Amino acid sequence: MTASDRAAQLVRIAAEAAGDKLADDILAYDVSEQLVITDAFVLCSAPNDRQVRAIVDEVEKRLREEADAKPVRREGEREGRWVLLDYADIIVHIQHEEDRLFYALERLWKDCPLLPLPDSVNAHIEQRARAVGSASE
């Protein structure tokens, strides 16, 4: 069994929304073989609580507008360190980068296949790396 077409659509929208708010290390895993509660996880991080909240707001807005999807559950919003948005078909984890390193969800789900994301999703990371590289030359 693989992630449904609906889950793939939601993953793409959520990843693009996170990328538009400059989320770091955006990944999506097909967890449909491992879990019965959802088809996919989207993981991303940000360097501060304010950016975590901005990413959460953008993901919710875009999924509502583009896919008529509303979260069935939301956790961690008050603290702004690790926000979980549960859309049933997918679960979006938006973490402060320190929490992402500590909890290392990628290590837990490394045996699950990665879902392809549009190149544009993480393009800002490559641009940032190039800018840093040319500044140090």
C-alpha distance (Angstrom), angle and dihedral (degrees) to the residues before:
residue distance angle dihedral
M1 . . .
T2 3.79 . .
A3 3.77 134.7 .
S4 3.80 113.3 -69.0
D5 3.80 123.4 -110.1
R6 3.81 88.0 -109.7
A7 3.81 90.8 54.3
A8 3.82 90.8 48.8
Q9 3.81 89.9 51.5
L10 3.81 92.1 49.7
V11 3.82 91.3 46.4
R12 3.79 91.5 53.4
I13 3.80 93.4 48.6
A14 3.81 93.8 45.5
A15 3.81 92.6 47.1
E16 3.80 92.6 48.3
A17 3.82 91.0 48.5
A18 3.81 91.2 50.0
G19 3.81 90.6 47.5
D20 3.79 91.0 51.0
K21 3.81 87.8 57.9
L22 3.84 90.4 48.3
A23 3.80 97.7 -108.4
D24 3.80 113.8 175.9
D25 3.81 129.0 -123.1
I26 3.79 98.2 2.6
L27 3.81 110.8 -165.2
A28 3.78 134.7 166.4
Y29 3.80 125.9 -157.1
D30 3.78 128.8 -163.2
V31 3.81 100.7 -133.4
S32 3.82 95.8 166.8
E33 3.82 92.2 112.0
Q34 3.80 92.3 52.1
L35 3.80 103.5 38.0
V36 3.78 134.4 40.4
I37 3.82 94.4 -162.6
T38 3.81 97.7 67.4
D39 3.79 143.5 5.6
A40 3.80 102.0 -139.0
F41 3.78 146.4 15.6
V42 3.79 123.7 -146.5
L43 3.81 114.0 -159.3
C44 3.78 127.0 -168.7
S45 3.78 139.1 147.8
A46 3.78 143.9 -155.1
P47 3.81 134.2 -158.9
N48 3.82 96.4 -120.6
D49 3.80 143.1 25.7
R50 3.80 93.9 -109.7
Q51 3.79 92.2 56.9
V52 3.81 91.1 46.1
R53 3.81 88.3 56.9
A54 3.82 92.4 46.1
I55 3.81 90.1 53.0
V56 3.82 91.0 48.3
D57 3.81 90.9 51.3
E58 3.82 92.9 48.9
V59 3.82 94.4 46.5
E60 3.81 91.7 50.2
K61 3.81 92.6 45.6
R62 3.80 95.4 48.8
L63 3.81 95.2 44.1
R64 3.81 89.6 49.6
E65 3.82 94.0 47.3
E66 3.81 100.6 37.8
A67 3.81 102.2 33.3
D68 3.81 104.9 17.8
A69 3.81 87.5 -121.6
K70 3.78 125.6 149.5
P71 3.79 124.9 -175.6
V72 3.78 114.9 -102.5
R73 3.80 88.8 -156.7
R74 3.78 136.3 15.1
E75 3.80 125.6 -169.5
G76 3.80 136.2 -179.5
E77 3.78 97.3 19.0
R78 3.80 95.6 129.4
E79 3.80 94.4 56.9
G80 3.80 94.9 40.6
R81 3.81 92.9 -150.7
W82 3.79 100.7 101.8
V83 3.77 118.7 7.0
L84 3.78 119.5 -173.3
L85 3.80 118.5 -161.0
D86 3.79 112.4 -168.2
Y87 3.81 114.5 -160.2
A88 3.84 93.7 167.8
D89 3.84 92.2 -123.5
I90 3.80 91.0 52.6
I91 3.79 138.1 12.6
V92 3.79 118.8 -146.1
H93 3.82 117.9 -153.2
I94 3.80 114.3 -164.1
Q95 3.78 109.7 -176.9
H96 3.77 139.2 -179.8
E97 3.81 103.8 -111.7
E98 3.84 92.0 -114.9
D99 3.81 91.0 55.2
R100 3.80 90.7 45.4
L101 3.79 90.6 55.9
F102 3.80 92.9 44.7
Y103 3.81 98.1 47.6
A104 3.83 95.2 34.7
L105 3.80 97.4 -163.6
E106 3.80 88.7 179.2
R107 3.81 88.2 67.3
L108 3.80 91.2 53.2
W109 3.81 94.4 49.6
K110 3.83 100.1 33.3
D111 3.82 91.6 116.2
C112 3.80 91.5 58.8
P113 3.80 118.3 88.3
L114 3.77 118.3 -102.1
L115 3.77 114.8 -120.5
P116 3.79 115.3 -131.0
L117 3.79 115.9 -107.2
P118 3.80 128.6 -164.8
D119 3.82 112.8 -90.6
S120 3.79 89.8 -120.8
V121 3.81 91.9 65.7
N122 3.80 95.6 77.4
A123 3.83 97.9 21.3
H124 3.82 92.7 111.0
I125 3.82 90.1 61.8
E126 3.81 91.5 56.5
Q127 3.81 90.7 46.3
R128 3.82 90.4 50.5
A129 3.82 91.1 49.4
R130 3.82 91.5 50.1
A131 3.81 91.0 48.7
V132 3.81 91.6 50.7
G133 3.81 91.0 45.8
S134 3.80 94.1 51.3
A135 3.82 91.9 44.7
S136 3.82 91.2 56.0
E137 3.82 93.6 50.8
